[in-house]
Amino acid sequence: MKIYQQLNFVVIKRQAESLYSLIADGQYHPTSLGPSLQTRCNQEGFNADDDQGIASKARIGIISNNEWNCSSCDSRIGFGTGGAPDDSNTCGNEENWNPDNRERHIKVMRYILVQ
């Protein structure tokens, strides 16, 4: 990922038959990179989705909430993202409602490399 001329890579070590097999079933598959969004509800991994399916979601990434539950997540970072607060940001960072590193609204172009 490249943001403001700075190139960043993240490695997610997850054994599976394919990336498709992790995503296609629609089930949540957790990862453990370490979230930095809001300090309460954090759901990180593949197919991260709020409890009700109406707020933030991420095909690969993290969703977060400033409340103790995950039913109204309003922050996210990742690939294939959508929902509150800006459904048009499908790849990037949306941080709202008291995030730990200030509010951000960053749309980016990212690549997924699979080995």
C-alpha distances in whole Angstrom, upper triangle without the diagonal:
4,7,10,10,8,6,5,6,9,12,14,17,19,22,23,25,22,18,21,23,21,20,24,26,25,25,23,22,21,19,19,16,18,17,17,18,22,24,26,25,22,21,18,18,18,20,20,22,25,29,30,27,27,25,21,19,16,16,14,13,16,18,21,24,26,29,30,30,27,29,27,24,22,19,16,12,11,11,14,15,18,21,22,22,20,20,18,15,14,10,9,12,15,18,21,25,25,21,21,19,20,19,16,15,12,11,7,7,5,7,9,11,15,17
4,7,6,5,4,6,9,12,15,18,21,23,26,27,28,25,22,24,27,25,24,27,30,28,29,27,26,25,22,22,19,20,19,18,19,23,26,28,27,24,24,21,21,21,23,23,25,27,31,32,29,29,26,23,22,19,19,17,16,18,21,23,26,27,31,32,32,29,31,29,25,24,20,17,14,13,14,17,17,20,23,24,23,20,21,19,16,15,12,11,13,16,18,22,25,25,22,22,19,20,19,16,15,11,11,7,7,7,10,13,15,18,21
4,5,5,7,8,11,14,17,19,23,25,28,29,31,28,25,27,29,27,26,29,31,29,30,28,27,25,23,23,19,20,18,17,17,21,24,26,26,23,23,21,22,22,24,23,25,27,31,31,29,28,25,22,21,19,20,18,17,18,20,21,24,25,29,31,31,28,30,28,24,22,18,16,13,13,15,17,17,19,22,22,21,19,20,18,15,15,12,10,11,14,16,19,22,22,19,19,16,16,16,13,12,9,9,7,9,10,13,16,18,21,24
4,6,8,11,14,17,21,23,27,29,32,33,35,32,28,30,33,31,29,32,35,33,33,31,31,29,27,26,22,23,21,19,20,23,26,29,29,26,27,25,25,26,27,27,28,30,34,34,32,31,28,24,25,23,24,22,20,21,23,24,26,27,31,33,33,31,33,30,27,24,21,19,16,17,18,21,20,22,25,24,22,21,22,20,17,18,15,13,14,16,17,21,24,23,21,21,17,17,17,14,13,10,11,10,12,13,16,19,21,25,27
4,6,10,13,16,20,23,26,29,32,33,34,31,28,30,33,31,30,33,36,34,35,32,31,30,27,27,23,24,23,21,22,26,28,31,31,28,29,26,26,27,29,28,30,32,36,37,34,34,31,27,27,24,25,23,22,23,25,27,29,30,34,36,36,34,35,33,29,27,24,22,19,19,19,22,22,25,27,27,26,24,25,23,20,20,17,15,16,19,21,24,27,27,24,23,20,20,20,17,17,14,14,12,12,13,16,19,20,24,26
4,7,10,13,17,20,23,26,29,30,32,29,26,29,31,29,28,32,34,32,33,30,29,27,24,23,20,21,20,19,20,24,26,29,29,26,26,24,24,25,27,26,29,31,34,36,33,33,30,26,26,23,24,21,20,21,23,25,27,29,32,34,34,32,34,32,28,26,22,20,17,17,18,22,22,24,27,27,26,24,25,23,20,20,17,14,15,19,20,23,26,25,22,21,18,19,20,17,17,14,14,12,13,13,15,17,18,22,24
4,7,10,14,17,20,23,26,27,29,26,23,26,28,26,26,29,31,30,30,28,27,25,22,22,18,19,19,19,20,24,26,29,28,25,25,22,22,23,25,25,27,30,33,35,32,32,29,26,25,22,22,19,18,20,23,24,27,29,32,33,34,31,33,32,28,26,23,20,16,16,16,20,21,24,26,27,26,24,25,23,20,19,16,14,15,19,21,24,27,27,23,23,20,21,21,18,18,15,15,12,11,10,12,14,15,18,20
4,7,10,13,16,19,22,24,26,23,21,24,26,23,23,27,29,27,28,25,23,22,18,18,14,16,16,16,18,22,24,26,25,22,22,19,18,20,22,22,25,27,31,32,30,30,27,23,22,19,19,16,15,17,20,22,25,27,30,31,31,28,31,29,25,24,20,18,14,13,14,18,19,22,25,25,25,23,24,23,19,18,15,13,14,18,19,23,26,25,21,20,18,20,20,17,18,15,15,12,12,10,11,12,13,16,18
4,7,10,13,16,19,20,22,20,17,21,22,20,21,24,26,25,25,23,21,19,16,16,12,15,16,16,18,22,24,26,25,21,21,17,16,17,20,20,24,26,29,31,29,30,27,23,21,18,18,14,14,16,19,21,25,27,30,30,30,27,30,29,25,25,21,18,14,13,13,17,18,22,25,26,26,24,24,23,20,18,15,14,15,19,20,24,27,26,23,22,20,22,22,20,20,17,16,13,13,10,9,10,10,13,14
4,7,10,13,16,18,20,18,15,19,20,18,18,22,24,22,22,20,17,16,12,12,9,12,13,14,17,20,21,23,22,18,17,14,13,14,18,17,21,24,27,29,27,28,25,21,19,16,16,12,11,13,17,19,23,25,27,27,27,25,27,27,23,23,19,16,13,11,12,16,17,21,24,25,25,24,24,23,20,18,15,14,15,18,19,23,26,25,21,20,19,22,22,20,20,17,17,15,14,11,11,10,10,12,14
4,6,9,12,15,17,15,13,17,18,16,17,21,22,22,21,19,16,14,11,11,9,12,14,16,19,22,23,24,23,19,18,14,12,14,17,18,21,24,27,29,27,29,27,23,20,17,16,12,12,15,18,21,24,27,29,28,28,25,28,28,25,25,22,18,15,13,14,17,19,22,25,27,27,26,26,26,22,20,17,16,18,21,22,26,28,28,24,23,22,25,25,23,23,21,20,18,17,13,12,10,9,10,11
4,6,10,12,15,13,11,15,15,12,14,18,19,18,17,15,12,11,8,8,7,11,13,16,18,21,22,23,21,17,15,11,9,11,14,15,19,22,24,27,25,26,25,21,18,15,14,10,10,13,16,19,23,25,27,26,25,23,26,26,23,24,21,17,14,12,13,16,17,21,24,25,26,26,25,25,22,20,17,17,18,21,22,25,27,27,23,23,22,25,25,23,24,21,21,19,18,14,13,11,10,10,11
4,7,10,13,12,12,15,15,12,15,18,19,19,18,16,12,11,8,9,10,13,16,19,21,24,24,25,23,19,17,14,11,12,16,17,21,24,26,28,27,29,27,24,21,18,16,13,14,16,19,22,25,28,29,28,27,25,28,29,25,27,24,20,18,16,16,19,21,24,27,28,30,29,28,29,26,23,20,21,22,24,25,28,31,30,27,26,26,29,29,27,27,25,25,23,21,18,16,13,12,10,10
4,6,10,10,9,12,12,9,12,15,16,16,15,13,10,10,8,10,11,15,17,20,22,25,25,25,22,19,16,13,10,10,14,15,19,22,24,26,25,27,26,23,20,17,15,12,13,16,19,21,25,28,29,28,26,24,26,27,25,26,24,21,18,16,16,18,20,23,26,28,29,29,28,28,26,23,21,21,22,25,26,29,31,31,27,27,27,30,30,28,28,26,26,24,22,19,17,14,13,11,11
4,7,8,9,12,10,9,13,15,16,17,16,15,11,12,11,14,15,18,21,24,26,28,28,28,26,22,19,16,13,13,16,18,21,24,26,28,27,29,29,26,22,19,17,15,17,19,22,25,28,31,32,30,29,26,29,30,28,29,27,24,22,19,19,20,23,26,28,31,32,32,30,31,28,25,23,24,26,28,29,32,34,34,31,31,31,34,34,32,32,30,29,27,25,21,19,15,14,11,10
4,5,7,9,7,7,11,12,13,15,14,14,11,13,13,16,17,21,22,26,27,29,30,29,26,23,20,17,14,12,15,17,20,24,25,27,25,28,28,25,22,19,16,14,17,19,22,25,29,32,33,31,29,26,28,30,28,29,27,24,22,20,18,19,22,25,27,30,32,31,29,30,28,24,23,25,26,28,30,33,35,35,32,32,33,35,34,33,32,30,29,27,25,21,19,15,14,11,11
4,7,8,6,8,11,12,13,16,15,16,14,16,16,20,21,24,26,29,30,32,33,32,29,26,23,20,17,14,17,20,23,26,27,29,27,30,30,27,24,21,17,16,19,22,25,28,32,35,35,34,32,29,31,32,30,32,30,27,25,22,20,20,23,26,29,32,34,33,31,31,29,25,24,26,28,31,33,35,38,38,35,36,36,38,37,35,34,32,30,28,26,22,20,16,15,11,11
4,5,5,7,9,10,12,14,15,15,13,16,16,19,20,23,24,27,28,31,32,31,28,25,22,19,15,13,15,18,21,24,26,28,25,28,28,25,21,18,15,14,17,20,23,26,30,33,34,33,31,28,29,30,28,30,28,24,22,19,17,17,20,23,26,29,31,30,27,27,26,22,21,23,25,28,30,33,35,36,33,34,34,35,34,32,31,29,27,24,22,19,16,13,12,8,9
4,5,5,7,9,11,12,13,13,12,14,14,17,17,21,21,24,25,27,29,28,25,22,19,16,12,10,12,15,18,22,23,25,22,25,24,21,18,15,11,10,14,17,20,23,27,30,31,31,28,25,27,27,25,26,24,20,18,15,13,13,17,20,23,26,27,26,24,24,22,18,17,19,22,24,26,29,32,33,30,30,30,32,31,28,27,25,23,21,19,16,13,10,10,7,10
4,5,5,6,9,10,12,13,12,15,16,20,20,23,24,26,27,29,30,30,26,23,20,18,14,11,12,15,17,21,23,24,21,24,24,21,18,15,11,11,15,18,20,24,27,31,32,31,29,25,26,27,25,26,25,21,20,16,14,13,17,19,22,25,27,26,23,23,22,18,18,21,23,25,28,30,33,34,31,32,32,34,32,30,28,26,24,22,20,17,15,12,13,11,13
4,6,6,7,10,10,12,11,14,15,19,20,23,24,27,27,29,30,29,26,23,19,17,14,11,12,15,17,21,22,23,21,24,24,22,18,16,12,13,16,19,21,24,27,31,31,31,28,25,26,27,25,27,26,23,21,18,16,16,18,21,24,27,29,28,25,26,25,21,21,23,25,27,29,31,34,35,32,33,33,35,34,31,30,29,27,25,23,20,18,15,15,13,14
4,6,7,8,8,9,7,10,12,15,17,19,20,23,24,25,27,26,22,19,16,14,10,7,8,12,14,18,19,21,19,22,22,19,16,13,10,10,13,15,17,21,24,28,28,27,25,21,23,24,22,24,22,19,18,15,14,14,16,19,21,24,26,25,23,24,22,19,18,20,22,24,26,28,30,31,28,29,30,31,30,28,27,26,24,23,21,19,17,14,14,12,14
4,6,6,7,9,9,12,13,17,18,20,20,23,23,25,26,25,22,19,15,14,10,6,6,10,12,16,18,19,16,19,19,17,13,11,7,8,12,14,16,20,23,26,27,26,24,20,21,22,20,22,21,17,17,14,12,11,13,15,18,21,23,22,20,21,19,16,16,18,20,21,24,26,28,30,27,28,29,30,28,26,25,24,22,21,20,17,16,13,15,13,16
4,5,8,11,11,15,17,20,22,24,24,26,26,28,29,28,24,22,18,17,14,10,9,13,14,18,19,19,17,19,20,19,15,13,10,12,15,18,19,22,25,29,29,29,26,22,22,24,22,24,23,20,20,17,14,13,15,17,19,23,25,24,21,22,21,18,18,21,23,24,27,29,31,33,30,32,32,33,31,29,28,27,24,24,22,20,19,16,17,16,18
4,5,9,10,14,16,20,22,24,24,27,26,27,29,27,23,21,17,17,14,10,9,12,13,16,17,18,15,19,20,19,15,14,11,13,16,18,19,22,24,28,28,27,24,21,21,23,22,24,24,21,21,18,17,15,17,18,20,23,26,25,22,24,23,20,21,23,24,25,27,29,31,33,30,32,33,34,32,31,29,28,27,26,25,23,22,19,20,18,20
4,7,9,12,15,19,20,22,21,24,23,24,25,24,20,18,14,14,12,8,6,9,10,13,13,14,12,15,16,15,12,11,9,11,14,15,15,19,21,25,24,24,21,17,17,19,18,20,20,18,18,16,14,13,14,15,16,19,22,22,19,21,20,17,18,20,21,22,24,25,27,29,27,29,30,31,29,27,26,25,24,24,23,21,21,18,20,19,22
4,6,10,13,16,19,20,20,23,22,23,24,22,18,16,13,12,10,8,6,8,9,12,12,14,12,16,17,16,12,12,10,12,14,14,15,17,20,23,23,22,19,16,16,19,17,20,20,18,18,16,16,15,15,17,18,20,23,23,21,23,22,19,20,21,22,23,24,25,27,28,26,28,29,30,29,28,27,27,25,25,25,23,22,20,21,20,22
4,6,10,13,15,16,16,19,19,20,20,18,15,13,9,9,7,6,5,6,8,10,11,14,12,16,16,14,11,10,9,10,11,11,12,14,17,20,20,19,16,13,15,17,15,18,17,15,16,14,14,14,14,16,17,19,21,22,20,22,21,18,18,20,20,20,21,23,24,25,23,24,26,27,26,25,25,24,24,24,24,21,21,19,20,19,21
4,7,10,13,15,15,19,19,20,21,19,16,13,10,8,6,5,7,8,11,14,15,17,16,19,19,16,13,12,10,9,11,11,13,16,19,22,22,21,18,16,18,20,18,20,19,16,16,14,15,15,16,18,19,22,24,24,22,24,22,20,19,20,20,21,22,24,26,26,24,24,26,28,27,26,25,25,24,24,23,21,20,17,18,17,18
4,7,10,11,12,15,16,17,17,16,14,11,7,6,4,6,9,8,11,14,15,18,17,20,19,16,14,12,11,10,10,9,12,14,17,20,20,18,17,14,17,19,16,19,17,15,14,14,15,16,16,18,20,21,23,24,23,25,22,20,19,19,19,20,20,22,24,24,21,21,23,25,25,24,24,24,24,23,23,20,20,18,19,18,19
4,6,9,10,14,15,17,17,17,15,11,9,6,5,8,11,10,14,16,18,21,20,22,20,17,15,13,12,10,9,9,12,14,18,20,21,20,19,17,20,21,18,20,17,15,13,13,14,16,16,19,21,22,24,24,24,25,22,20,18,18,18,19,20,22,24,24,20,20,21,24,24,23,23,22,23,22,22,19,18,16,17,16,17
4,5,8,12,14,16,15,16,14,11,10,7,8,11,14,13,16,18,20,23,22,24,22,19,17,15,15,12,10,10,13,14,17,20,21,19,19,17,21,22,19,20,18,15,14,14,16,19,18,21,23,23,24,25,25,26,23,22,20,19,18,20,19,22,23,22,19,18,19,22,23,22,23,22,23,22,23,20,20,18,18,18,19
4,7,10,13,15,15,16,15,12,11,8,9,12,15,14,17,19,21,24,23,25,22,19,17,15,15,12,10,10,13,14,17,19,21,20,21,19,22,22,19,20,17,14,12,12,15,18,18,21,22,23,23,24,24,25,22,20,18,16,16,18,18,21,22,21,18,16,17,20,21,20,21,20,21,20,20,17,18,16,17,17,18
4,7,10,12,12,13,13,9,10,8,10,14,16,14,17,18,21,24,23,24,21,18,17,15,17,14,11,9,12,12,15,17,18,18,18,17,20,20,17,18,15,13,12,13,16,19,18,21,22,22,22,23,24,25,22,21,19,17,15,17,16,18,19,18,15,13,14,17,18,18,20,19,21,20,22,19,20,19,20,21,22
4,6,8,9,10,10,7,8,7,10,14,15,13,15,16,18,21,20,21,18,15,15,13,16,13,9,7,9,9,12,13,15,15,16,14,18,17,14,14,11,10,9,11,15,17,16,18,19,18,19,20,21,22,19,19,17,14,12,13,12,15,16,15,11,10,11,14,15,15,17,17,18,19,20,18,20,19,21,22,24
4,7,8,10,11,9,11,10,14,17,18,15,17,17,20,22,22,22,18,15,16,15,18,15,11,9,10,9,11,12,15,16,17,15,19,17,14,14,10,10,9,12,16,18,16,18,19,18,17,19,20,22,18,19,17,14,11,12,10,12,13,12,8,7,8,11,12,12,15,15,17,18,20,19,21,21,23,24,26
4,7,9,10,8,11,11,14,17,17,14,15,15,18,20,19,19,15,13,14,14,17,15,11,9,8,6,8,9,12,14,15,13,16,14,11,10,7,7,8,12,16,17,15,16,16,14,14,16,18,19,16,17,16,13,9,9,7,9,10,9,5,6,7,9,9,10,12,13,16,17,20,19,22,22,24,26,28
4,6,7,7,11,12,16,19,19,15,15,14,17,19,19,18,15,13,15,15,19,18,14,11,9,6,6,5,9,10,12,11,14,12,9,9,7,9,11,15,18,20,17,17,16,14,14,17,19,21,18,19,18,16,12,11,8,8,8,7,4,6,9,10,10,12,14,16,19,20,23,23,25,25,28,29,31
4,7,7,11,13,17,20,20,16,17,16,17,20,21,20,17,16,17,18,21,20,16,12,11,8,7,6,8,9,11,12,15,14,12,12,11,13,14,17,21,23,20,20,19,18,18,20,22,24,22,23,22,19,16,15,12,12,11,9,7,7,10,12,13,15,18,20,22,24,26,25,28,27,30,30,32
4,6,10,13,16,19,19,15,15,13,15,17,18,18,16,15,16,17,20,20,16,13,11,7,6,6,6,5,8,9,12,12,10,12,11,13,15,18,22,23,20,20,19,17,18,21,22,25,23,23,23,21,17,16,13,13,11,11,10,10,14,15,16,18,20,22,24,25,28,27,29,28,30,31,33
4,7,10,13,16,15,12,12,10,11,14,15,16,13,12,13,14,17,17,14,10,8,5,5,7,7,6,6,6,9,10,8,10,10,11,14,16,19,20,17,17,16,15,16,19,20,23,21,21,21,19,17,15,13,13,13,13,12,13,16,17,17,18,19,21,23,24,26,25,27,26,28,29,31
4,6,10,13,13,9,10,10,12,15,15,16,13,11,12,12,15,13,10,7,6,5,7,9,10,9,9,8,11,11,9,11,9,9,11,13,16,17,15,16,16,15,16,19,19,22,19,19,18,17,14,14,12,14,14,14,12,12,15,16,16,17,18,19,21,22,23,22,23,22,25,25,27
4,7,9,9,6,8,8,10,14,13,15,13,11,10,10,12,11,8,6,5,6,9,12,13,12,10,8,11,12,9,12,11,9,11,12,14,15,13,15,15,15,17,19,18,21,18,17,17,16,15,15,14,16,16,17,15,16,17,19,19,19,19,20,20,21,22,21,22,20,22,22,25
4,7,9,6,9,11,14,16,15,17,15,12,10,9,10,8,6,4,6,9,12,15,16,15,14,12,15,15,12,14,12,9,9,10,12,13,12,15,16,17,18,19,19,21,18,16,15,14,14,15,15,17,18,19,16,16,17,19,19,18,19,19,19,19,20,18,18,17,19,19,21
4,7,6,10,12,15,17,16,18,16,13,11,8,8,6,5,6,9,12,15,19,19,19,17,14,17,18,15,16,14,11,11,9,11,12,12,15,17,18,20,20,19,21,18,16,15,15,15,16,17,20,22,22,19,20,20,22,22,21,21,20,20,19,19,17,17,14,16,16,18
4,6,9,13,15,17,15,17,16,13,10,7,5,5,6,8,11,14,17,21,22,21,19,16,17,18,16,17,16,13,12,10,10,10,11,14,16,18,20,20,18,20,18,15,14,15,16,17,19,21,23,24,22,23,23,25,24,22,21,20,19,19,18,16,16,13,15,14,17
4,6,10,12,13,11,14,13,11,7,6,4,6,8,9,10,13,16,20,20,20,17,14,15,16,14,16,15,12,12,10,10,9,10,12,13,16,18,18,16,18,16,14,14,15,16,17,18,20,22,24,22,23,24,25,23,22,21,20,19,19,19,17,17,15,18,17,20
4,7,10,12,10,12,11,9,6,5,6,7,7,6,6,10,12,16,17,16,14,10,12,13,10,13,12,9,10,10,11,10,9,11,12,14,16,17,15,17,16,14,14,15,14,14,16,17,19,20,18,20,21,22,21,20,19,19,19,19,20,18,19,17,20,19,22
4,7,8,6,9,8,7,4,7,8,10,10,9,7,10,11,15,15,15,12,8,9,10,8,11,11,10,12,12,13,11,10,10,10,12,14,15,14,17,15,14,15,16,15,15,16,17,18,20,18,20,22,22,21,20,19,20,19,20,21,20,21,20,23,23,26
4,6,5,7,6,6,7,10,12,14,13,10,8,9,9,13,12,12,9,5,5,6,6,9,11,11,14,14,16,14,12,11,10,11,13,15,14,18,17,16,17,18,16,15,15,15,16,18,17,20,21,22,20,20,19,21,21,23,24,23,25,23,26,26,29
4,6,8,9,10,10,13,15,17,16,14,11,12,12,15,13,12,9,6,5,8,9,12,14,15,17,18,19,18,16,15,13,14,16,19,17,21,20,20,21,21,20,19,19,18,18,20,20,22,25,25,23,23,23,25,25,26,28,27,28,26,29,29,31
4,6,8,10,10,14,16,18,18,16,13,14,13,16,15,15,11,9,6,8,10,13,15,16,19,19,20,18,16,14,12,13,15,17,16,20,20,19,21,22,21,19,19,19,19,22,21,24,26,26,24,24,23,25,25,27,28,27,29,28,31,30,33
4,6,8,8,11,13,15,15,14,12,13,14,17,16,17,13,10,8,9,10,12,14,14,17,17,17,14,12,11,9,11,14,15,13,16,17,16,18,19,19,17,18,18,19,22,21,24,25,25,23,22,21,22,22,24,25,24,26,25,28,28,31
4,7,8,12,14,17,17,15,12,13,13,16,16,17,14,11,8,8,9,10,13,13,16,17,17,15,12,10,7,8,11,12,11,14,15,15,18,19,18,15,17,16,17,20,20,23,24,24,21,21,19,21,21,23,24,24,26,26,29,30,33
4,7,10,13,16,14,13,9,10,10,13,13,15,12,9,8,6,6,6,9,10,13,15,16,14,11,8,5,5,8,10,9,13,13,13,16,16,14,12,13,12,13,16,16,19,21,20,17,17,16,18,18,20,22,22,24,24,28,28,32
4,7,11,12,11,9,6,8,9,13,14,15,13,10,9,8,5,6,6,6,10,11,12,11,7,6,4,5,8,9,8,12,11,11,12,12,11,9,11,11,13,16,14,17,18,18,15,15,13,15,15,17,19,19,21,21,24,25,28
4,7,9,8,8,6,9,12,15,16,17,15,11,11,10,8,9,9,7,9,9,10,8,5,5,6,9,11,11,10,12,11,10,11,12,12,11,13,14,16,18,17,19,20,20,18,17,15,16,15,16,18,17,19,18,21,22,25
4,5,5,6,7,10,14,17,18,19,17,13,14,14,11,12,10,7,7,6,6,6,4,7,9,11,13,13,11,13,11,8,9,10,11,11,13,16,18,20,17,19,20,20,18,16,15,15,14,14,15,14,15,14,17,18,21
4,6,9,10,14,17,21,22,22,20,16,17,17,14,15,14,11,10,7,6,5,6,9,12,15,17,16,14,15,13,10,10,12,13,14,17,19,22,23,21,23,23,23,22,20,18,17,16,15,15,13,14,12,15,15,19
4,7,10,13,17,20,22,22,20,17,18,18,15,16,14,10,9,6,5,7,8,11,14,16,18,17,16,16,14,11,10,11,12,14,16,19,22,23,20,21,21,22,21,19,18,16,15,14,14,12,12,10,13,13,16
4,7,10,14,17,19,19,18,15,17,16,13,14,11,7,6,4,6,8,8,11,13,15,16,16,15,16,13,11,10,9,10,12,13,16,19,19,16,17,17,19,18,16,15,14,14,14,14,12,13,12,15,16,18
4,7,10,14,15,16,14,12,14,14,10,11,8,5,5,6,9,11,9,12,13,13,15,15,15,17,14,13,12,11,10,11,11,14,16,16,13,14,15,16,16,15,15,15,15,16,17,15,17,16,18,19,22
4,7,11,12,13,12,8,11,10,6,7,6,4,7,9,11,12,9,10,10,10,12,13,13,16,13,13,13,12,10,9,10,11,13,14,12,14,15,16,14,14,14,15,16,17,19,18,19,19,22,22,25
4,7,9,10,9,7,10,9,5,6,5,6,9,12,15,15,12,13,12,11,12,14,15,18,16,16,16,14,11,10,9,9,10,11,9,11,13,14,13,13,14,16,17,19,21,20,23,22,25,26,28
4,5,7,7,6,8,7,4,6,6,9,12,15,18,18,15,15,13,11,12,15,16,19,17,18,18,17,14,11,9,9,8,9,9,11,14,14,13,14,16,18,20,22,24,24,26,26,29,29,32
4,7,8,9,11,9,8,8,9,12,15,18,21,22,18,18,16,13,13,17,19,22,20,21,21,19,16,13,10,9,6,7,8,10,13,13,12,15,17,19,22,24,27,26,29,29,32,33,35
4,6,8,9,8,8,10,11,14,18,20,23,23,20,19,17,15,15,19,20,24,22,23,24,22,19,16,14,12,10,10,11,13,17,17,16,18,20,23,25,27,30,29,31,31,34,34,37
4,7,9,10,10,13,14,16,19,21,24,24,21,21,19,17,18,22,23,26,25,25,25,24,21,19,16,15,13,13,14,15,19,19,19,21,23,25,27,29,31,30,32,31,34,34,36
4,6,7,8,12,13,15,18,20,23,22,19,19,17,16,17,20,21,24,23,23,24,23,20,18,17,16,14,15,15,17,20,21,20,22,23,25,26,28,30,29,31,30,33,33,35
4,6,6,9,11,12,15,17,19,19,16,15,14,13,15,18,18,21,20,20,21,20,18,16,15,14,14,15,15,17,20,20,19,20,20,22,23,25,27,26,28,26,29,29,32
4,6,10,12,14,17,19,20,19,16,15,12,12,14,17,17,20,20,20,21,21,19,17,16,15,15,17,17,20,22,22,20,21,21,23,24,26,28,27,29,28,31,31,34
4,6,9,12,15,17,19,18,15,13,10,9,11,14,14,18,17,18,20,19,17,14,13,12,11,14,14,18,20,19,17,18,18,20,21,24,26,26,28,28,31,31,34
4,6,8,12,14,16,16,12,11,9,8,9,12,13,16,15,16,16,16,13,11,10,10,10,12,12,15,17,16,14,15,15,17,18,21,23,23,25,24,28,28,31
4,7,11,13,16,15,12,10,8,5,6,9,11,14,13,14,15,14,11,8,7,6,7,10,10,13,15,14,11,12,12,14,16,18,21,21,24,24,28,29,32
4,7,10,13,14,10,10,9,7,8,10,11,14,11,13,13,11,8,5,5,6,8,10,8,11,12,11,9,9,10,12,13,16,18,18,21,21,25,26,29
4,7,10,11,7,9,9,9,9,10,11,13,10,10,10,8,6,5,6,9,12,13,10,13,13,13,11,10,10,11,12,13,15,15,17,18,21,22,25
4,7,9,8,10,12,12,12,12,13,13,10,9,8,6,4,6,8,11,15,15,12,13,13,14,12,10,10,9,10,10,12,12,14,14,18,19,22
4,7,6,10,12,14,14,13,13,13,10,8,6,6,7,9,12,15,18,19,16,17,16,17,16,13,12,11,10,10,11,9,11,11,14,16,19
4,5,9,13,15,16,14,13,12,10,7,5,7,9,12,15,18,21,22,19,21,20,21,19,16,14,12,11,10,9,8,9,9,13,14,18
4,7,10,13,15,13,10,10,9,5,6,9,11,13,16,18,21,23,21,23,22,22,20,18,15,14,12,11,11,10,12,11,15,16,20
4,7,10,11,10,8,9,7,4,6,8,9,9,13,15,18,20,18,20,20,20,17,15,13,12,11,11,12,12,14,14,18,19,23
4,7,8,7,5,7,6,6,8,10,10,9,13,14,17,19,18,21,21,20,17,15,13,13,12,13,15,15,18,18,22,23,26
4,6,6,5,8,9,9,12,13,12,10,12,13,15,18,17,20,21,20,16,15,13,15,14,16,18,19,21,21,25,26,30
3,5,6,9,10,11,13,13,12,9,10,9,11,15,14,18,18,17,14,13,12,14,14,17,20,20,23,24,27,29,32
4,6,9,9,12,13,13,11,7,9,8,10,14,13,17,17,15,12,11,9,12,13,16,19,20,23,24,28,30,33
4,5,6,9,11,11,10,7,10,10,13,16,16,19,18,17,13,11,8,10,10,14,16,18,21,22,26,28,32
4,5,7,10,11,11,10,13,13,16,19,18,22,21,20,16,14,11,12,11,14,16,17,20,21,25,26,30
4,6,9,10,11,11,14,15,19,21,20,23,22,20,17,14,11,11,9,12,13,15,18,20,24,26,29
4,6,7,8,8,11,13,17,19,18,20,19,18,15,12,8,8,6,9,11,12,16,17,21,23,27
4,7,9,10,14,16,19,21,19,22,21,20,17,14,11,10,8,9,9,11,13,14,18,20,24
4,7,9,13,16,20,21,18,20,19,19,16,13,11,9,6,6,7,7,10,12,15,18,21
4,7,10,13,17,18,15,17,15,15,13,10,8,6,5,5,8,8,12,13,17,19,23
4,6,10,14,14,12,13,12,12,10,7,6,5,7,8,11,12,15,16,20,22,25
4,7,10,12,10,13,12,11,8,6,5,7,8,11,14,15,18,20,23,25,28
4,7,8,6,9,9,7,5,5,6,9,12,14,17,18,21,22,25,27,30
4,6,6,10,10,8,5,7,9,12,14,17,21,22,25,26,29,31,34
4,6,10,11,9,8,10,12,16,18,21,24,25,28,29,32,34,37
4,7,9,7,7,11,14,16,20,22,25,26,29,30,32,34,37
4,6,5,6,9,12,14,17,19,23,23,26,26,29,31,33
4,6,8,11,14,16,19,21,24,23,26,27,29,31,33
4,7,8,12,13,17,18,21,21,24,25,28,30,32
4,6,10,12,16,18,22,22,25,27,29,32,34
4,7,10,13,16,20,21,24,26,29,31,34
4,6,10,12,16,17,21,23,26,28,31
4,7,10,14,15,19,21,24,27,30
4,6,10,12,16,18,21,24,27
4,7,10,13,16,19,22,26
4,6,10,13,16,19,23
4,7,10,13,17,20
4,7,10,13,16
4,6,10,13
4,6,10
4,7
4
